[in-house]
Amino acid sequence: MALAAGVLLAPLPAFAGAQVEEQLAPSVAAGLQRAISDNPVPTGYVSHADLQPWLNEMSRRLASRMPDERERRELLATVHYEALRAGLDPQLVLGVMHHESGFKKYAYSSAGARGFMQVMPFWVKQIGAPDQNLFNLRTNLRYGCVILRHYLDIENGDIYRALGRYNGSLGRAEYPNAVVTAMIRTWQYAPGAPTRLGAVLAPVSAR
């Protein structure tokens, strides 16, 4: 899909919200704990030839919001890895970040949500470890992607309801519509080569 230059990174309204703390069944909590567990990016992942076209294009689009190229490419490579690890479309994760934090590492909401994907601290207490810092790039994206995957599982793949849960606005259309619009208009990526990297990553599911 062709994208007009004026559409890229056009400012869109922020949608305040937060994940709602829930009572997790022991099996679900155990699955989420396994999904969160540390698993470093494989050696050579960032330099993989299939990743470069996607990384170059997304870096170009993100440049106005994140001028430092090294920081930008590190963020994008982490997005790509963590999204595929959780069985998510990286473009969806970018759409979530677009609205949740505006790609600000230290974003902090009035509800207490933190970081790029605006993760609520109660998740660390429920499924993580006390020393995990939600302002850390990979920690934040690991949690955000695993949580979104969890909500997609709950909603049997319904992306709109899953996004509503993620934002704490289940039943209201504004946030899911905004994320999907950003995903399509700003972050959509047509070439399919980078997705082949998914073959070496087993999707992580809590269910």
FENLINTA-V651131 format. One record per backbone hydrogen bond with DSSP energy under -0.5 kcal/mol. NH is the residue of the N-H (numbers start at 0). CO is the residue of the C=O. Records with the same first field share a line. If there is no record, write none. Layout:
NH->CO ; CO
This chain:
6->3
7->3
9->6
14->98
15->13
17->166
23->21
28->24
29->25
30->26
31->27
32->28
33->29
34->30
35->31
36->32
44->41
47->44
50->47
51->47 ; 48
52->48
54->50
55->51
56->52
57->53
58->54
59->55
60->56
61->57
62->58
64->61
65->61
68->66
71->67
72->68
73->69
74->70
75->71
76->72
77->73
78->74
79->75
80->76
81->77
82->78
83->79
84->80
85->81
86->83
87->82
89->87
91->88
92->88
93->89
94->90
95->91
96->92
97->93
98->94
99->95
100->96
101->96
102->96
103->100
104->102
106->103
108->112
111->108
113->118
114->106
117->114
118->113
122->119
123->120
124->120
125->121
126->122
127->122 ; 123
131->128
133->131
135->132
139->135
140->136
141->137
142->138
143->139
144->140
145->141
146->142
147->143
148->144
149->145
150->146
151->147
152->148
153->149
154->150
155->152
156->151
157->154
158->156
161->157
162->158
163->159
164->160
165->161
166->162
167->163 ; 164
168->163
169->163
171->168
175->171
176->172
177->173
178->174
179->175
180->176
181->177
182->178
183->179
184->180
185->181
186->181
194->191
195->192
196->193
197->194
198->195
199->196
200->197
202->200
203->84
204->202
